[in-house]
């Protein structure tokens, strides 16, 4: 295997880095201050999109830096998972920038689902405007009443009624549900309670303006609402949608989910690595800029060791993630389950640890909003739950590792 960027990927890396340097990073403080001033608090009905974001998105689209995640050279950049990975890392230096390039979750996952599994009619109605950045979308899977880390526990229902499907149940931590441009959700629910465990669930497209869909509230993370997208609790009260909104077929929910989550976890992890690099950079600059007890802070106690440990951990996480991406491209997501679960544990924990060290180096400033560190810490802690908690992914790695020895003893 060779992790050297292909010529095509190298070109995109250079162009993306130049765009980030010229357009995104100089406006990072403006983005956060404007967003907090305009969309403060949980009153999500008053949230608005930022003209700054619209301006950056228009520039990115004009520059050909659009839908970079999609392995299709008509609608996206046509890059493989491994080729896209370094681009996700670059975006991770300022996590809000993923939206600038139409590469933000959950839209990327939903676009991949529609691209791979949607009918022509579903693509025309929902995928086309998503690819154009005209609308936003939501993925509704996690539920408040069950331990959703075991997706088999999901209890919301999808029942047949003639030519319609009836969707019923409550979901929460539904990312993007508060966005003014959010137009539909992909809803996962039980369609066959008596079926095989991984054939009981289905996915269906639910327009958010359908009667019976009620957004109950936005859920803050450490007091931050992540406006204007948010993470909300939403109730589906016997919501009726046409049968043609079903994705693939009844009982195919888990199969779709596996296809959705493989590349998406590469995206998350590489952005976490990019954020880790940003935290390490801030740590070193702060350590060299301040003195205490007659020395640069970077020289005190074990601070140089913290820098070295962060460097080692980030590089290891990057190599592991690139290996997982390579394996997805060469053997498929199912064959890469161990590696996908491994990076999902490693990358967020590396980010959390690096940010924590950087915060310590900054003193009181590190836990304020004067640096990106507080937001990066929230990102890290949230990622240790998103797409499955650490414990679930460790269990997957352990189960598959132990299976090797059972096979060898037969």
GULOTI-669162 format. One line per 3 residues: their letters; for each residue x negated, y, z of C-alpha. Coordinates in Angstrom, 3 decimals. Example, Ala and Ser with C-alpha at 12.3 -4.5 7.8 and 13.67 -1.06 7.14 Angstrom:
BEGIN
as) -12.300:-4.500:7.800; -13.670:-1.060:7.140
END
This chain:
BEGIN
xxx) 0.000:0.000:0.000; -1.111:3.530:-0.731; 0.283:6.550:1.118
xxx) -1.388:9.070:-1.181; 1.382:11.286:-2.615; 2.167:10.572:-6.238
xxx) 1.455:13.428:-8.688; 5.173:14.210:-8.754; 5.416:14.225:-4.959
xxx) 2.232:16.300:-4.650; 3.749:18.931:-6.910; 6.890:19.113:-4.789
xxx) 4.796:19.268:-1.599; 2.865:22.271:-2.931; 6.019:24.033:-4.081
xxx) 7.879:23.366:-0.855; 4.979:24.521:1.323; 4.720:27.721:-0.707
xxx) 8.453:28.364:-0.379; 8.409:27.705:3.360; 5.464:30.078:3.805
xxx) 6.901:32.856:1.659; 10.635:32.631:2.349; 11.592:30.519:5.366
xxx) 9.049:30.960:8.145; 9.045:34.793:7.974; 12.809:34.719:8.580
xxx) 12.909:32.078:11.294; 13.292:34.543:14.179; 15.898:36.491:12.222
xxx) 17.874:33.305:11.587; 17.982:32.279:15.240; 18.652:35.740:16.670
xxx) 21.386:36.483:14.129; 22.998:33.094:14.591; 23.041:33.385:18.374
xxx) 24.443:36.907:18.246; 27.127:36.059:15.691; 28.105:32.549:16.769
xxx) 27.553:32.583:20.500; 29.422:30.076:22.665; 31.913:27.315:22.013
xxx) 34.561:29.401:20.237; 33.957:27.429:17.061; 36.992:28.876:15.265
xxx) 35.130:32.198:15.107; 31.884:30.734:13.803; 30.666:32.107:10.493
xxx) 27.993:31.152:8.008; 25.003:33.466:7.797; 24.307:35.594:4.703
xxx) 20.629:34.873:5.401; 21.234:31.145:4.900; 23.207:31.738:1.717
xxx) 20.360:33.867:0.387; 17.727:31.241:1.180; 19.822:28.460:-0.331
xxx) 20.298:30.410:-3.557; 16.541:30.990:-3.789; 15.767:27.331:-3.089
xxx) 18.224:26.158:-5.709; 16.797:28.594:-8.263; 13.302:27.297:-7.435
xxx) 14.349:23.704:-8.115; 13.929:22.728:-4.453; 17.375:21.245:-4.080
xxx) 18.727:17.797:-3.105; 15.138:16.628:-2.738; 16.216:13.550:-0.753
xxx) 18.331:12.017:-3.523; 16.553:9.354:-5.613; 18.261:10.523:-8.788
xxx) 16.540:12.819:-11.255; 19.848:14.156:-12.588; 21.395:15.320:-9.309
xxx) 18.239:15.436:-7.187; 14.469:15.272:-7.399; 14.396:11.562:-8.225
xxx) 11.880:10.860:-5.470; 11.483:7.544:-3.682; 11.884:7.363:0.088
xxx) 8.108:7.412:0.532; 7.721:10.357:-1.846; 10.378:12.364:-0.037
xxx) 8.982:11.647:3.454; 6.245:14.364:3.413; 8.847:16.908:2.265
xxx) 11.026:16.078:5.261; 7.981:16.587:7.486; 7.426:20.058:6.028
xxx) 11.067:20.977:6.698; 10.706:19.702:10.266; 8.423:22.609:11.129
xxx) 11.588:24.732:11.171; 14.469:22.245:11.499; 17.133:24.707:10.348
xxx) 15.374:24.795:6.970; 16.735:21.383:5.915; 20.009:23.115:5.047
xxx) 18.136:25.616:2.882; 17.289:22.755:0.509; 20.640:20.932:0.881
xxx) 18.794:18.184:2.744; 20.532:18.386:6.114; 22.358:15.714:8.081
xxx) 25.056:14.515:8.022; 25.530:15.686:4.433; 22.523:13.741:3.152
xxx) 23.877:10.468:4.534; 27.361:11.178:3.246; 26.026:12.088:-0.178
xxx) 24.052:8.845:-0.262; 27.192:6.886:0.666; 29.230:8.540:-2.055
xxx) 26.398:8.254:-4.578; 25.902:4.530:-3.975; 29.414:3.402:-2.986
xxx) 31.915:6.023:-4.146; 34.330:5.643:-7.042; 34.174:8.061:-9.952
xxx) 37.183:9.923:-8.551; 35.627:10.139:-5.063; 32.386:11.423:-6.542
xxx) 34.169:14.065:-8.585; 36.220:15.317:-5.631; 33.655:15.144:-2.836
xxx) 30.127:14.367:-4.025; 29.905:17.005:-6.738; 30.668:19.972:-4.430
xxx) 28.386:18.525:-1.741; 25.531:18.303:-4.216; 26.202:21.899:-5.195
xxx) 26.167:23.016:-1.552; 29.701:24.384:-1.878; 31.156:22.347:1.001
xxx) 29.951:20.525:4.118; 30.940:17.138:5.522; 31.148:15.125:8.745
xxx) 30.515:11.517:9.764; 32.909:10.252:12.465; 31.710:7.086:14.151
xxx) 30.885:7.591:17.859; 33.812:7.394:20.288; 34.253:8.785:23.825
xxx) 35.954:5.729:25.343; 33.482:2.992:24.382; 29.734:2.376:24.355
xxx) 29.233:3.227:20.706; 25.586:2.156:20.835; 27.155:-1.230:20.031
xxx) 29.075:-0.249:16.918; 31.196:-3.375:17.247; 32.898:-1.612:20.173
xxx) 34.382:1.042:17.913; 38.131:0.879:18.478; 39.641:3.606:16.286
xxx) 41.922:1.989:13.755; 42.540:1.966:10.016; 45.802:0.243:9.091
xxx) 47.510:-0.323:5.753; 50.919:1.147:5.026; 51.899:0.597:1.417
xxx) 49.724:2.786:-0.800; 48.381:4.661:2.221; 46.003:4.089:5.096
xxx) 46.780:5.262:8.635; 43.752:6.494:10.568; 44.036:6.738:14.353
xxx) 41.618:7.368:17.197; 39.255:9.835:18.866; 35.671:10.547:17.837
xxx) 33.003:12.739:19.369; 29.497:14.015:18.695; 30.768:14.465:15.158
xxx) 28.000:16.642:13.736; 29.087:19.469:11.449; 32.755:19.404:12.469
xxx) 32.665:23.099:13.456; 31.201:24.378:10.192; 33.537:26.773:8.331
xxx) 32.813:24.895:5.096; 33.359:21.382:6.459; 36.048:19.851:4.248
xxx) 36.083:16.116:4.924; 34.917:13.384:7.253; 33.890:9.828:6.605
xxx) 35.753:7.939:9.335; 34.748:4.473:10.552; 37.386:2.332:12.218
xxx) 38.701:-1.192:12.763; 40.735:-2.499:9.838; 40.737:-6.209:10.752
xxx) 40.606:-6.817:14.532; 40.489:-10.591:14.012; 37.784:-10.632:11.355
xxx) 34.154:-11.567:11.736; 32.342:-9.033:14.008; 30.603:-7.283:11.110
xxx) 33.605:-7.445:8.784; 36.177:-5.777:11.036; 35.389:-2.177:10.184
xxx) 35.972:0.051:7.194; 35.130:3.590:6.136; 37.602:6.041:4.692
xxx) 37.395:9.646:3.495; 39.633:11.952:5.528; 40.123:15.587:4.401
xxx) 39.936:17.715:7.531; 43.051:19.699:6.632; 45.190:16.528:6.716
xxx) 48.057:16.677:9.256; 47.108:14.913:12.470; 43.425:15.920:12.451
xxx) 42.714:18.073:15.526; 39.338:19.399:16.566; 39.526:19.383:20.354
xxx) 36.251:21.096:21.296; 32.581:21.576:20.517; 30.059:19.783:22.715
xxx) 26.982:21.745:23.846; 23.555:20.132:24.169; 21.744:21.683:27.148
xxx) 24.043:24.688:26.730; 23.383:25.107:23.000; 26.264:24.621:20.537
xxx) 24.194:24.290:17.357; 26.439:26.768:15.570; 27.722:27.096:12.950
xxx) 27.754:23.302:12.495; 28.286:22.045:16.019; 28.930:18.586:17.411
xxx) 32.578:18.148:18.208; 35.305:15.947:19.609; 38.043:15.359:17.077
xxx) 41.330:13.467:17.328; 42.932:11.581:14.451; 46.601:11.083:15.349
xxx) 48.106:8.628:12.841; 46.532:10.499:9.956; 47.844:9.350:6.592
xxx) 45.507:9.288:3.604; 45.865:7.631:0.189; 44.364:4.175:-0.207
xxx) 42.021:5.489:-2.898; 40.132:7.279:-0.098; 38.833:3.893:1.094
xxx) 35.125:3.371:0.511; 34.262:0.092:-1.280; 36.908:-2.028:0.441
xxx) 38.343:-3.134:3.732; 35.790:-4.738:6.033; 32.787:-3.124:4.335
xxx) 32.044:-0.512:7.010; 28.939:-2.167:8.448; 27.483:-2.889:5.026
xxx) 27.888:0.771:4.075; 26.425:1.923:7.399; 23.245:-0.074:6.890
xxx) 22.748:1.444:3.466; 23.367:4.905:4.913; 21.104:4.701:7.932
xxx) 17.880:3.278:6.469; 16.643:6.274:4.430; 18.333:8.683:6.838
xxx) 16.157:7.492:9.701; 13.074:8.209:7.612; 14.380:11.760:7.140
xxx) 14.995:12.223:10.885; 11.636:10.792:11.892; 9.564:12.746:9.391
xxx) 11.287:15.975:10.442; 10.451:15.043:14.043; 6.810:14.599:13.028
xxx) 6.817:17.998:11.346; 8.309:19.503:14.496; 5.609:17.763:16.538
xxx) 2.927:19.360:14.374; 4.544:22.738:14.999; 4.570:22.149:18.757
xxx) 0.914:21.090:18.736; -0.030:24.185:16.764; 1.819:26.438:19.220
xxx) 0.184:24.615:22.141; -3.327:25.202:20.832; -2.721:28.842:19.907
xxx) -1.246:29.571:23.320; -4.077:27.765:25.090; -6.671:29.808:23.225
xxx) -4.839:33.114:23.725; -4.463:33.080:27.517; -6.941:32.897:30.396
xxx) -6.481:31.709:33.966; -9.004:31.100:36.715; -11.761:32.509:34.526
xxx) -11.240:30.197:31.569; -9.133:29.782:28.469; -6.058:27.772:29.425
xxx) -6.971:25.204:26.798; -10.091:24.379:28.850; -8.281:23.841:32.162
xxx) -7.704:20.435:33.736; -6.544:17.880:31.161; -5.313:20.260:28.485
xxx) -7.898:19.179:25.920; -6.846:15.593:26.608; -3.220:16.583:25.973
xxx) -4.242:18.004:22.593; -6.135:14.853:21.689; -3.310:12.564:22.816
xxx) -0.797:14.562:20.773; -3.010:14.369:17.692; -3.350:10.586:18.037
xxx) 0.349:10.036:18.655; 1.517:12.226:15.755; -0.804:10.559:13.271
xxx) 0.238:7.093:14.419; 3.921:8.028:14.148; 3.392:9.398:10.642
xxx) 1.624:6.260:9.439; 4.313:4.021:10.913; 7.064:6.085:9.298
xxx) 5.355:6.100:5.908; 4.979:2.333:6.187; 8.703:2.010:6.912
xxx) 9.472:4.220:3.912; 7.181:2.121:1.699; 8.880:-1.057:2.874
xxx) 12.366:0.358:2.181; 11.265:1.241:-1.342; 9.587:-2.099:-2.045
xxx) 11.751:-4.605:-0.156; 14.964:-2.819:0.816; 16.345:-1.467:4.090
xxx) 17.354:-4.901:5.393; 13.776:-6.180:5.131; 12.531:-3.051:6.913
xxx) 14.796:-3.313:9.960; 11.920:-3.781:12.416; 10.011:-0.811:11.025
xxx) 13.115:1.401:10.858; 13.954:0.648:14.488; 10.329:1.131:15.517
xxx) 10.051:4.621:14.052; 13.412:5.576:15.529; 11.900:4.940:18.973
xxx) 8.426:6.301:18.296; 8.971:9.585:16.419; 11.499:11.274:18.760
xxx) 9.459:10.239:21.808; 6.276:11.650:20.264; 8.134:14.900:19.603
xxx) 9.557:15.055:23.119; 6.160:14.416:24.705; 4.340:16.907:22.468
xxx) 6.910:19.629:23.059; 6.784:18.994:26.799; 3.011:19.468:26.765
xxx) 3.364:22.613:24.657; 5.965:24.002:27.065; 3.612:23.411:29.970
xxx) 0.834:25.279:28.160; 3.180:28.227:27.575; 4.279:28.530:31.187
xxx) 7.599:30.302:31.688; 7.677:31.387:28.071; 7.849:27.742:27.020
xxx) 11.358:27.217:28.358; 12.708:30.488:27.007; 14.085:31.255:23.564
xxx) 10.984:33.309:22.724; 9.438:30.275:21.030; 10.969:27.394:19.032
xxx) 9.986:24.933:21.757; 13.314:24.812:23.603; 15.167:24.054:20.378
xxx) 12.578:21.437:19.432; 12.992:19.791:22.836; 16.759:19.637:22.333
xxx) 16.156:18.111:18.907; 13.844:15.468:20.386; 16.146:14.511:23.243
xxx) 19.166:14.346:20.952; 17.335:12.177:18.402; 16.730:9.567:21.098
xxx) 20.500:8.966:20.970; 21.384:9.745:17.348; 21.632:6.695:15.068
xxx) 21.240:4.441:18.100; 19.484:4.925:21.457; 15.929:3.801:22.177
xxx) 17.122:0.717:24.032; 19.085:-0.609:21.054; 16.166:-0.176:18.676
xxx) 13.734:-1.773:21.103; 16.142:-4.710:21.397; 16.191:-5.078:17.604
xxx) 12.399:-5.077:17.419; 12.132:-7.603:20.256; 14.791:-9.902:18.798
xxx) 13.144:-10.003:15.399; 9.698:-10.493:16.918; 10.856:-13.397:19.093
xxx) 12.565:-14.970:16.087; 9.166:-15.408:14.432; 8.089:-17.735:17.204
xxx) 11.315:-19.725:17.170; 10.796:-20.307:13.457; 7.203:-21.396:14.024
xx) 8.204:-24.022:16.588; 10.693:-25.812:14.323
END
